[in-house]
């Protein structure tokens, strides 16, 4: 079983997403629809059967009541005959009267009474009184249906009447097909004193009488029949189906009332029993007629399911295509990227989650393209730098020895200005070339700034001045080498040099409220235009990825404010860096904000190699 489920799961995984969506959505809608349809059909079938059962019972009950009335009327007729004195006297005399004239008068009187009874009672075709001594009194309505007195099965009638012991009963004469030809009410005539048998009363009942009991009552029940206890067909509304008669003869029906479904005959049968006669009043209807509405509902549900499957399949297919199409675009785009095609972009035509994936893919593809080009350009630049370094490599010791020789010559020739200048230049070159340690204290960095100002004073004289306001507790904080000197250089070239008056550079260092080191380089130079200041600050706030992506193919040969800002962000993090403030003709202030302590794991030192403009 597990293997079968595993194979099915593997097969399902191989199916395309579109097919999965079609199957899933169709199944989710079709299964509830089929279940609702099936339950509706079965419920309708049950309701129809229940309603038919109740309706059949009501109709059969009404027919039985009518039949009871007819039978009560026949019983009343027989009762009147039994209590007729002339008839009783004739039967009582039983041959004691010898006078022929008296016999004739009595017979004539009885026959006249019987004749009158037959004529006045349309439900009676003939009346026969048969005495035990063989005398017979007989009158009919002079119709062919009345039959002949010689056709009566007296012996069988006597036997049945004796079983009832004076109670009326019905006797049915049927043909070989169990269909009633004549119906008689028979009753034993007993002596009023000692209840001895005197004779037999036979009334030939008009058989059409029994067809009238269901007239106007059957409604939709077209098939009605009345059966004797021996399953003889007494009356029927329509031509009786041979299958139903065969079912009745073979299986019979028992009980006072009930219902059953005869699958073989294809009938739904209901019946009720007339108590006096034991006759069964039966109604039956074909199952295809009974369940016509239910089957119509079933066919409609099937057609609805088929139509729903078609419509839902079409809708599901459209939805699946709508979902799968952008996924295929993503897949094709990924294949192109995998094959090495650069900057692959797909059309974004959605605003949902798939649209977000498309936008993200385009951004990712562009980012990959940029990173690949950036790495490629970086490798080329690194190769060129290595070549230039090899071409222009000079032994630092040789350079320092040469500067030291110049220094000694200046001292020997008593030229202290040259000696001081060479000494300051030597110190700055040593800082630029660098030592093994990547971090220096803030105090050392300020010494380099002093050396640089000292060199600039050889050029500008008293026109330039450096003022330092430094908290003593920050001098020991370590920072990357040459982080402040380029800012002072920038202030000299773009501030003081353009100012005709005395130039002052103020250097402030302190801890802010958050415990970070803040270094301010302020000059009283020409200042910056607001537009230029806003543009520069915008570039300073860019993260490294956006900054380097914006560089494009521009080659930068010197350093400056932006380079120092990048070094800070790369070394300390994106939240640190430079901020500039300026006012035209007044001042320019550059503020460095960095943490006082730094984790050296995975840190890189970045060194400034020249100057740059604001």
Secondary structure as a PSIPRED ss2 file (coil, helix, strand):
# PSIPRED VFORMAT (PSIPRED V4.0)

   1 X C   1.000  0.000  0.000
   2 X H   0.000  1.000  0.000
   3 X H   0.000  1.000  0.000
   4 X H   0.000  1.000  0.000
   5 X H   0.000  1.000  0.000
   6 X H   0.000  1.000  0.000
   7 X H   0.000  1.000  0.000
   8 X H   0.000  1.000  0.000
   9 X H   0.000  1.000  0.000
  10 X H   0.000  1.000  0.000
  11 X H   0.000  1.000  0.000
  12 X H   0.000  1.000  0.000
  13 X H   0.000  1.000  0.000
  14 X H   0.000  1.000  0.000
  15 X C   1.000  0.000  0.000
  16 X C   1.000  0.000  0.000
  17 X H   0.000  1.000  0.000
  18 X H   0.000  1.000  0.000
  19 X H   0.000  1.000  0.000
  20 X H   0.000  1.000  0.000
  21 X H   0.000  1.000  0.000
  22 X H   0.000  1.000  0.000
  23 X H   0.000  1.000  0.000
  24 X H   0.000  1.000  0.000
  25 X H   0.000  1.000  0.000
  26 X H   0.000  1.000  0.000
  27 X H   0.000  1.000  0.000
  28 X H   0.000  1.000  0.000
  29 X H   0.000  1.000  0.000
  30 X H   0.000  1.000  0.000
  31 X H   0.000  1.000  0.000
  32 X H   0.000  1.000  0.000
  33 X H   0.000  1.000  0.000
  34 X H   0.000  1.000  0.000
  35 X H   0.000  1.000  0.000
  36 X H   0.000  1.000  0.000
  37 X H   0.000  1.000  0.000
  38 X H   0.000  1.000  0.000
  39 X H   0.000  1.000  0.000
  40 X H   0.000  1.000  0.000
  41 X H   0.000  1.000  0.000
  42 X H   0.000  1.000  0.000
  43 X H   0.000  1.000  0.000
  44 X H   0.000  1.000  0.000
  45 X H   0.000  1.000  0.000
  46 X H   0.000  1.000  0.000
  47 X H   0.000  1.000  0.000
  48 X H   0.000  1.000  0.000
  49 X H   0.000  1.000  0.000
  50 X H   0.000  1.000  0.000
  51 X H   0.000  1.000  0.000
  52 X H   0.000  1.000  0.000
  53 X H   0.000  1.000  0.000
  54 X H   0.000  1.000  0.000
  55 X H   0.000  1.000  0.000
  56 X H   0.000  1.000  0.000
  57 X H   0.000  1.000  0.000
  58 X H   0.000  1.000  0.000
  59 X H   0.000  1.000  0.000
  60 X H   0.000  1.000  0.000
  61 X H   0.000  1.000  0.000
  62 X H   0.000  1.000  0.000
  63 X H   0.000  1.000  0.000
  64 X H   0.000  1.000  0.000
  65 X H   0.000  1.000  0.000
  66 X H   0.000  1.000  0.000
  67 X H   0.000  1.000  0.000
  68 X H   0.000  1.000  0.000
  69 X H   0.000  1.000  0.000
  70 X H   0.000  1.000  0.000
  71 X H   0.000  1.000  0.000
  72 X H   0.000  1.000  0.000
  73 X H   0.000  1.000  0.000
  74 X H   0.000  1.000  0.000
  75 X H   0.000  1.000  0.000
  76 X H   0.000  1.000  0.000
  77 X H   0.000  1.000  0.000
  78 X H   0.000  1.000  0.000
  79 X H   0.000  1.000  0.000
  80 X H   0.000  1.000  0.000
  81 X H   0.000  1.000  0.000
  82 X H   0.000  1.000  0.000
  83 X C   1.000  0.000  0.000
  84 X C   1.000  0.000  0.000
  85 X H   0.000  1.000  0.000
  86 X H   0.000  1.000  0.000
  87 X H   0.000  1.000  0.000
  88 X H   0.000  1.000  0.000
  89 X H   0.000  1.000  0.000
  90 X H   0.000  1.000  0.000
  91 X H   0.000  1.000  0.000
  92 X H   0.000  1.000  0.000
  93 X H   0.000  1.000  0.000
  94 X C   1.000  0.000  0.000
  95 X C   1.000  0.000  0.000
  96 X C   1.000  0.000  0.000
  97 X C   1.000  0.000  0.000
  98 X C   1.000  0.000  0.000
  99 X C   1.000  0.000  0.000
 100 X H   0.000  1.000  0.000
 101 X H   0.000  1.000  0.000
 102 X H   0.000  1.000  0.000
 103 X H   0.000  1.000  0.000
 104 X H   0.000  1.000  0.000
 105 X H   0.000  1.000  0.000
 106 X H   0.000  1.000  0.000
 107 X H   0.000  1.000  0.000
 108 X H   0.000  1.000  0.000
 109 X H   0.000  1.000  0.000
 110 X H   0.000  1.000  0.000
 111 X H   0.000  1.000  0.000
 112 X H   0.000  1.000  0.000
 113 X H   0.000  1.000  0.000
 114 X H   0.000  1.000  0.000
 115 X H   0.000  1.000  0.000
 116 X H   0.000  1.000  0.000
 117 X H   0.000  1.000  0.000
 118 X H   0.000  1.000  0.000
 119 X H   0.000  1.000  0.000
 120 X H   0.000  1.000  0.000
 121 X C   1.000  0.000  0.000
 122 X C   1.000  0.000  0.000
 123 X C   1.000  0.000  0.000
 124 X E   0.000  0.000  1.000
 125 X E   0.000  0.000  1.000
 126 X E   0.000  0.000  1.000
 127 X E   0.000  0.000  1.000
 128 X E   0.000  0.000  1.000
 129 X E   0.000  0.000  1.000
 130 X E   0.000  0.000  1.000
 131 X E   0.000  0.000  1.000
 132 X C   1.000  0.000  0.000
 133 X C   1.000  0.000  0.000
 134 X C   1.000  0.000  0.000
 135 X C   1.000  0.000  0.000
 136 X E   0.000  0.000  1.000
 137 X E   0.000  0.000  1.000
 138 X E   0.000  0.000  1.000
 139 X E   0.000  0.000  1.000
 140 X E   0.000  0.000  1.000
 141 X C   1.000  0.000  0.000
 142 X C   1.000  0.000  0.000
 143 X C   1.000  0.000  0.000
 144 X H   0.000  1.000  0.000
 145 X H   0.000  1.000  0.000
 146 X H   0.000  1.000  0.000
 147 X C   1.000  0.000  0.000
 148 X C   1.000  0.000  0.000
 149 X H   0.000  1.000  0.000
 150 X H   0.000  1.000  0.000
 151 X H   0.000  1.000  0.000
 152 X C   1.000  0.000  0.000
 153 X C   1.000  0.000  0.000
 154 X H   0.000  1.000  0.000
 155 X H   0.000  1.000  0.000
 156 X H   0.000  1.000  0.000
 157 X H   0.000  1.000  0.000
 158 X H   0.000  1.000  0.000
 159 X H   0.000  1.000  0.000
 160 X H   0.000  1.000  0.000
 161 X H   0.000  1.000  0.000
 162 X H   0.000  1.000  0.000
 163 X H   0.000  1.000  0.000
 164 X H   0.000  1.000  0.000
 165 X C   1.000  0.000  0.000
 166 X C   1.000  0.000  0.000
 167 X C   1.000  0.000  0.000
 168 X C   1.000  0.000  0.000
 169 X E   0.000  0.000  1.000
 170 X E   0.000  0.000  1.000
 171 X E   0.000  0.000  1.000
 172 X E   0.000  0.000  1.000
 173 X E   0.000  0.000  1.000
 174 X E   0.000  0.000  1.000
 175 X C   1.000  0.000  0.000
 176 X C   1.000  0.000  0.000
 177 X C   1.000  0.000  0.000
 178 X C   1.000  0.000  0.000
 179 X E   0.000  0.000  1.000
 180 X E   0.000  0.000  1.000
 181 X E   0.000  0.000  1.000
 182 X E   0.000  0.000  1.000
 183 X E   0.000  0.000  1.000
 184 X E   0.000  0.000  1.000
 185 X E   0.000  0.000  1.000
 186 X E   0.000  0.000  1.000
 187 X E   0.000  0.000  1.000
 188 X E   0.000  0.000  1.000
 189 X E   0.000  0.000  1.000
 190 X E   0.000  0.000  1.000
 191 X C   1.000  0.000  0.000
 192 X C   1.000  0.000  0.000
 193 X C   1.000  0.000  0.000
 194 X C   1.000  0.000  0.000
 195 X C   1.000  0.000  0.000
 196 X C   1.000  0.000  0.000
 197 X E   0.000  0.000  1.000
 198 X E   0.000  0.000  1.000
 199 X E   0.000  0.000  1.000
 200 X E   0.000  0.000  1.000
 201 X E   0.000  0.000  1.000
 202 X E   0.000  0.000  1.000
 203 X E   0.000  0.000  1.000
 204 X E   0.000  0.000  1.000
 205 X E   0.000  0.000  1.000
 206 X C   1.000  0.000  0.000
 207 X H   0.000  1.000  0.000
 208 X H   0.000  1.000  0.000
 209 X H   0.000  1.000  0.000
 210 X H   0.000  1.000  0.000
 211 X H   0.000  1.000  0.000
 212 X H   0.000  1.000  0.000
 213 X H   0.000  1.000  0.000
 214 X H   0.000  1.000  0.000
 215 X C   1.000  0.000  0.000
 216 X C   1.000  0.000  0.000
 217 X C   1.000  0.000  0.000
 218 X C   1.000  0.000  0.000
 219 X C   1.000  0.000  0.000
 220 X C   1.000  0.000  0.000
 221 X C   1.000  0.000  0.000
 222 X C   1.000  0.000  0.000
 223 X C   1.000  0.000  0.000
 224 X E   0.000  0.000  1.000
 225 X E   0.000  0.000  1.000
 226 X E   0.000  0.000  1.000
 227 X E   0.000  0.000  1.000
 228 X C   1.000  0.000  0.000
 229 X C   1.000  0.000  0.000
 230 X C   1.000  0.000  0.000
 231 X C   1.000  0.000  0.000
 232 X C   1.000  0.000  0.000
 233 X E   0.000  0.000  1.000
 234 X E   0.000  0.000  1.000
 235 X E   0.000  0.000  1.000
 236 X E   0.000  0.000  1.000
 237 X C   1.000  0.000  0.000
 238 X C   1.000  0.000  0.000
 239 X C   1.000  0.000  0.000
 240 X C   1.000  0.000  0.000
 241 X C   1.000  0.000  0.000
 242 X H   0.000  1.000  0.000
 243 X H   0.000  1.000  0.000
 244 X H   0.000  1.000  0.000
 245 X H   0.000  1.000  0.000
 246 X H   0.000  1.000  0.000
 247 X H   0.000  1.000  0.000
 248 X H   0.000  1.000  0.000
 249 X H   0.000  1.000  0.000
 250 X H   0.000  1.000  0.000
 251 X H   0.000  1.000  0.000
 252 X C   1.000  0.000  0.000
 253 X C   1.000  0.000  0.000
 254 X C   1.000  0.000  0.000
 255 X C   1.000  0.000  0.000
 256 X C   1.000  0.000  0.000
 257 X E   0.000  0.000  1.000
 258 X E   0.000  0.000  1.000
 259 X E   0.000  0.000  1.000
 260 X E   0.000  0.000  1.000
 261 X E   0.000  0.000  1.000
 262 X E   0.000  0.000  1.000
 263 X C   1.000  0.000  0.000
 264 X C   1.000  0.000  0.000
 265 X C   1.000  0.000  0.000
 266 X C   1.000  0.000  0.000
 267 X E   0.000  0.000  1.000
 268 X E   0.000  0.000  1.000
 269 X E   0.000  0.000  1.000
 270 X E   0.000  0.000  1.000
 271 X E   0.000  0.000  1.000
 272 X E   0.000  0.000  1.000
 273 X E   0.000  0.000  1.000
 274 X C   1.000  0.000  0.000
 275 X C   1.000  0.000  0.000
 276 X C   1.000  0.000  0.000
 277 X C   1.000  0.000  0.000
 278 X C   1.000  0.000  0.000
 279 X C   1.000  0.000  0.000
 280 X E   0.000  0.000  1.000
 281 X E   0.000  0.000  1.000
 282 X E   0.000  0.000  1.000
 283 X E   0.000  0.000  1.000
 284 X E   0.000  0.000  1.000
 285 X E   0.000  0.000  1.000
 286 X E   0.000  0.000  1.000
 287 X H   0.000  1.000  0.000
 288 X H   0.000  1.000  0.000
 289 X H   0.000  1.000  0.000
 290 X H   0.000  1.000  0.000
 291 X C   1.000  0.000  0.000
 292 X H   0.000  1.000  0.000
 293 X H   0.000  1.000  0.000
 294 X H   0.000  1.000  0.000
 295 X H   0.000  1.000  0.000
 296 X H   0.000  1.000  0.000
 297 X H   0.000  1.000  0.000
 298 X H   0.000  1.000  0.000
 299 X H   0.000  1.000  0.000
 300 X H   0.000  1.000  0.000
 301 X H   0.000  1.000  0.000
 302 X H   0.000  1.000  0.000
 303 X H   0.000  1.000  0.000
 304 X H   0.000  1.000  0.000
 305 X H   0.000  1.000  0.000
 306 X H   0.000  1.000  0.000
 307 X H   0.000  1.000  0.000
 308 X H   0.000  1.000  0.000
 309 X H   0.000  1.000  0.000
 310 X H   0.000  1.000  0.000
 311 X H   0.000  1.000  0.000
 312 X H   0.000  1.000  0.000
 313 X H   0.000  1.000  0.000
 314 X H   0.000  1.000  0.000
 315 X H   0.000  1.000  0.000
 316 X H   0.000  1.000  0.000
 317 X H   0.000  1.000  0.000
 318 X H   0.000  1.000  0.000
 319 X H   0.000  1.000  0.000
 320 X H   0.000  1.000  0.000
 321 X H   0.000  1.000  0.000
 322 X H   0.000  1.000  0.000
 323 X H   0.000  1.000  0.000
 324 X H   0.000  1.000  0.000
 325 X H   0.000  1.000  0.000
 326 X H   0.000  1.000  0.000
 327 X H   0.000  1.000  0.000
 328 X H   0.000  1.000  0.000
 329 X H   0.000  1.000  0.000
 330 X H   0.000  1.000  0.000
 331 X H   0.000  1.000  0.000
 332 X H   0.000  1.000  0.000
 333 X H   0.000  1.000  0.000
 334 X H   0.000  1.000  0.000
 335 X H   0.000  1.000  0.000
 336 X H   0.000  1.000  0.000
 337 X H   0.000  1.000  0.000
 338 X H   0.000  1.000  0.000
 339 X C   1.000  0.000  0.000
 340 X C   1.000  0.000  0.000
 341 X C   1.000  0.000  0.000
 342 X C   1.000  0.000  0.000
 343 X C   1.000  0.000  0.000
 344 X C   1.000  0.000  0.000
 345 X C   1.000  0.000  0.000
 346 X C   1.000  0.000  0.000
 347 X C   1.000  0.000  0.000
 348 X C   1.000  0.000  0.000
 349 X C   1.000  0.000  0.000
 350 X C   1.000  0.000  0.000
 351 X C   1.000  0.000  0.000
 352 X C   1.000  0.000  0.000
 353 X H   0.000  1.000  0.000
 354 X H   0.000  1.000  0.000
 355 X H   0.000  1.000  0.000
 356 X H   0.000  1.000  0.000
 357 X H   0.000  1.000  0.000
 358 X H   0.000  1.000  0.000
 359 X H   0.000  1.000  0.000
 360 X H   0.000  1.000  0.000
 361 X H   0.000  1.000  0.000
 362 X H   0.000  1.000  0.000
 363 X H   0.000  1.000  0.000
 364 X H   0.000  1.000  0.000
 365 X H   0.000  1.000  0.000
 366 X H   0.000  1.000  0.000
 367 X H   0.000  1.000  0.000
 368 X H   0.000  1.000  0.000
 369 X H   0.000  1.000  0.000
 370 X H   0.000  1.000  0.000
 371 X H   0.000  1.000  0.000
 372 X H   0.000  1.000  0.000
 373 X H   0.000  1.000  0.000
 374 X H   0.000  1.000  0.000
 375 X H   0.000  1.000  0.000
 376 X H   0.000  1.000  0.000
 377 X H   0.000  1.000  0.000
 378 X H   0.000  1.000  0.000
 379 X H   0.000  1.000  0.000
 380 X H   0.000  1.000  0.000
 381 X H   0.000  1.000  0.000
 382 X H   0.000  1.000  0.000
 383 X H   0.000  1.000  0.000
 384 X H   0.000  1.000  0.000
 385 X H   0.000  1.000  0.000
 386 X H   0.000  1.000  0.000
 387 X H   0.000  1.000  0.000
 388 X H   0.000  1.000  0.000
 389 X H   0.000  1.000  0.000
 390 X H   0.000  1.000  0.000
 391 X H   0.000  1.000  0.000
 392 X C   1.000  0.000  0.000
 393 X C   1.000  0.000  0.000
 394 X C   1.000  0.000  0.000
 395 X C   1.000  0.000  0.000
 396 X H   0.000  1.000  0.000
 397 X H   0.000  1.000  0.000
 398 X H   0.000  1.000  0.000
 399 X H   0.000  1.000  0.000
 400 X H   0.000  1.000  0.000
 401 X H   0.000  1.000  0.000
 402 X H   0.000  1.000  0.000
 403 X H   0.000  1.000  0.000
 404 X H   0.000  1.000  0.000
 405 X H   0.000  1.000  0.000
 406 X H   0.000  1.000  0.000
 407 X H   0.000  1.000  0.000
 408 X H   0.000  1.000  0.000
 409 X H   0.000  1.000  0.000
 410 X H   0.000  1.000  0.000
 411 X H   0.000  1.000  0.000
 412 X H   0.000  1.000  0.000
 413 X C   1.000  0.000  0.000
 414 X C   1.000  0.000  0.000
 415 X C   1.000  0.000  0.000
 416 X H   0.000  1.000  0.000
 417 X H   0.000  1.000  0.000
 418 X H   0.000  1.000  0.000
 419 X H   0.000  1.000  0.000
 420 X H   0.000  1.000  0.000
 421 X H   0.000  1.000  0.000
 422 X H   0.000  1.000  0.000
 423 X H   0.000  1.000  0.000
 424 X H   0.000  1.000  0.000
 425 X H   0.000  1.000  0.000
 426 X H   0.000  1.000  0.000
 427 X H   0.000  1.000  0.000
 428 X H   0.000  1.000  0.000
 429 X H   0.000  1.000  0.000
 430 X H   0.000  1.000  0.000
 431 X H   0.000  1.000  0.000
 432 X H   0.000  1.000  0.000
 433 X H   0.000  1.000  0.000
 434 X C   1.000  0.000  0.000
 435 X C   1.000  0.000  0.000
 436 X C   1.000  0.000  0.000
 437 X C   1.000  0.000  0.000
 438 X C   1.000  0.000  0.000
 439 X E   0.000  0.000  1.000
 440 X E   0.000  0.000  1.000
 441 X E   0.000  0.000  1.000
 442 X H   0.000  1.000  0.000
 443 X H   0.000  1.000  0.000
 444 X H   0.000  1.000  0.000
 445 X H   0.000  1.000  0.000
 446 X H   0.000  1.000  0.000
 447 X H   0.000  1.000  0.000
 448 X H   0.000  1.000  0.000
 449 X H   0.000  1.000  0.000
 450 X H   0.000  1.000  0.000
 451 X H   0.000  1.000  0.000
 452 X H   0.000  1.000  0.000
 453 X H   0.000  1.000  0.000
 454 X H   0.000  1.000  0.000
 455 X H   0.000  1.000  0.000
 456 X H   0.000  1.000  0.000
 457 X H   0.000  1.000  0.000
 458 X H   0.000  1.000  0.000
 459 X H   0.000  1.000  0.000
 460 X H   0.000  1.000  0.000
 461 X H   0.000  1.000  0.000
 462 X H   0.000  1.000  0.000
 463 X H   0.000  1.000  0.000
 464 X E   0.000  0.000  1.000
 465 X E   0.000  0.000  1.000
 466 X E   0.000  0.000  1.000
 467 X E   0.000  0.000  1.000
 468 X E   0.000  0.000  1.000
 469 X E   0.000  0.000  1.000
 470 X E   0.000  0.000  1.000
 471 X C   1.000  0.000  0.000
 472 X H   0.000  1.000  0.000
 473 X H   0.000  1.000  0.000
 474 X H   0.000  1.000  0.000
 475 X C   1.000  0.000  0.000
 476 X C   1.000  0.000  0.000
 477 X C   1.000  0.000  0.000
 478 X E   0.000  0.000  1.000
 479 X E   0.000  0.000  1.000
 480 X E   0.000  0.000  1.000
 481 X C   1.000  0.000  0.000
 482 X C   1.000  0.000  0.000
 483 X C   1.000  0.000  0.000
 484 X C   1.000  0.000  0.000
 485 X H   0.000  1.000  0.000
 486 X H   0.000  1.000  0.000
 487 X H   0.000  1.000  0.000
 488 X H   0.000  1.000  0.000
 489 X H   0.000  1.000  0.000
 490 X H   0.000  1.000  0.000
 491 X H   0.000  1.000  0.000
 492 X H   0.000  1.000  0.000
 493 X H   0.000  1.000  0.000
 494 X H   0.000  1.000  0.000
 495 X H   0.000  1.000  0.000
 496 X H   0.000  1.000  0.000
 497 X C   1.000  0.000  0.000
 498 X C   1.000  0.000  0.000
 499 X C   1.000  0.000  0.000
 500 X C   1.000  0.000  0.000
 501 X C   1.000  0.000  0.000
 502 X C   1.000  0.000  0.000
 503 X E   0.000  0.000  1.000
 504 X E   0.000  0.000  1.000
 505 X E   0.000  0.000  1.000
 506 X E   0.000  0.000  1.000
 507 X E   0.000  0.000  1.000
 508 X E   0.000  0.000  1.000
 509 X E   0.000  0.000  1.000
 510 X E   0.000  0.000  1.000
 511 X E   0.000  0.000  1.000
 512 X C   1.000  0.000  0.000
 513 X C   1.000  0.000  0.000
 514 X C   1.000  0.000  0.000
 515 X C   1.000  0.000  0.000
 516 X E   0.000  0.000  1.000
 517 X E   0.000  0.000  1.000
 518 X E   0.000  0.000  1.000
 519 X E   0.000  0.000  1.000
 520 X E   0.000  0.000  1.000
 521 X E   0.000  0.000  1.000
 522 X E   0.000  0.000  1.000
 523 X E   0.000  0.000  1.000
 524 X C   1.000  0.000  0.000
 525 X C   1.000  0.000  0.000
 526 X C   1.000  0.000  0.000
 527 X C   1.000  0.000  0.000
 528 X C   1.000  0.000  0.000
 529 X C   1.000  0.000  0.000
 530 X H   0.000  1.000  0.000
 531 X H   0.000  1.000  0.000
 532 X H   0.000  1.000  0.000
 533 X H   0.000  1.000  0.000
 534 X H   0.000  1.000  0.000
 535 X H   0.000  1.000  0.000
 536 X H   0.000  1.000  0.000
 537 X H   0.000  1.000  0.000
 538 X H   0.000  1.000  0.000
 539 X H   0.000  1.000  0.000
 540 X H   0.000  1.000  0.000
 541 X C   1.000  0.000  0.000
 542 X C   1.000  0.000  0.000
 543 X C   1.000  0.000  0.000
 544 X H   0.000  1.000  0.000
 545 X H   0.000  1.000  0.000
 546 X H   0.000  1.000  0.000
 547 X H   0.000  1.000  0.000
 548 X H   0.000  1.000  0.000
 549 X H   0.000  1.000  0.000
 550 X H   0.000  1.000  0.000
 551 X H   0.000  1.000  0.000
 552 X C   1.000  0.000  0.000
 553 X C   1.000  0.000  0.000
 554 X C   1.000  0.000  0.000
 555 X C   1.000  0.000  0.000
 556 X C   1.000  0.000  0.000
 557 X C   1.000  0.000  0.000
 558 X C   1.000  0.000  0.000
 559 X C   1.000  0.000  0.000
 560 X C   1.000  0.000  0.000
 561 X H   0.000  1.000  0.000
 562 X H   0.000  1.000  0.000
 563 X H   0.000  1.000  0.000
 564 X H   0.000  1.000  0.000
 565 X H   0.000  1.000  0.000
 566 X H   0.000  1.000  0.000
 567 X H   0.000  1.000  0.000
 568 X H   0.000  1.000  0.000
 569 X H   0.000  1.000  0.000
 570 X H   0.000  1.000  0.000
 571 X H   0.000  1.000  0.000
 572 X H   0.000  1.000  0.000
 573 X C   1.000  0.000  0.000
 574 X C   1.000  0.000  0.000
 575 X C   1.000  0.000  0.000
 576 X C   1.000  0.000  0.000
 577 X E   0.000  0.000  1.000
 578 X E   0.000  0.000  1.000
 579 X E   0.000  0.000  1.000
 580 X E   0.000  0.000  1.000
 581 X E   0.000  0.000  1.000
 582 X E   0.000  0.000  1.000
 583 X E   0.000  0.000  1.000
 584 X C   1.000  0.000  0.000
 585 X C   1.000  0.000  0.000
 586 X C   1.000  0.000  0.000
 587 X E   0.000  0.000  1.000
 588 X E   0.000  0.000  1.000
 589 X E   0.000  0.000  1.000
 590 X E   0.000  0.000  1.000
 591 X E   0.000  0.000  1.000
 592 X E   0.000  0.000  1.000
 593 X E   0.000  0.000  1.000
 594 X E   0.000  0.000  1.000
 595 X E   0.000  0.000  1.000
 596 X C   1.000  0.000  0.000
 597 X C   1.000  0.000  0.000
 598 X C   1.000  0.000  0.000
 599 X C   1.000  0.000  0.000
 600 X C   1.000  0.000  0.000
 601 X C   1.000  0.000  0.000
 602 X C   1.000  0.000  0.000
 603 X C   1.000  0.000  0.000
 604 X C   1.000  0.000  0.000
 605 X C   1.000  0.000  0.000
 606 X C   1.000  0.000  0.000
 607 X C   1.000  0.000  0.000
 608 X C   1.000  0.000  0.000
 609 X C   1.000  0.000  0.000
 610 X C   1.000  0.000  0.000
 611 X C   1.000  0.000  0.000
 612 X C   1.000  0.000  0.000
 613 X C   1.000  0.000  0.000
 614 X C   1.000  0.000  0.000
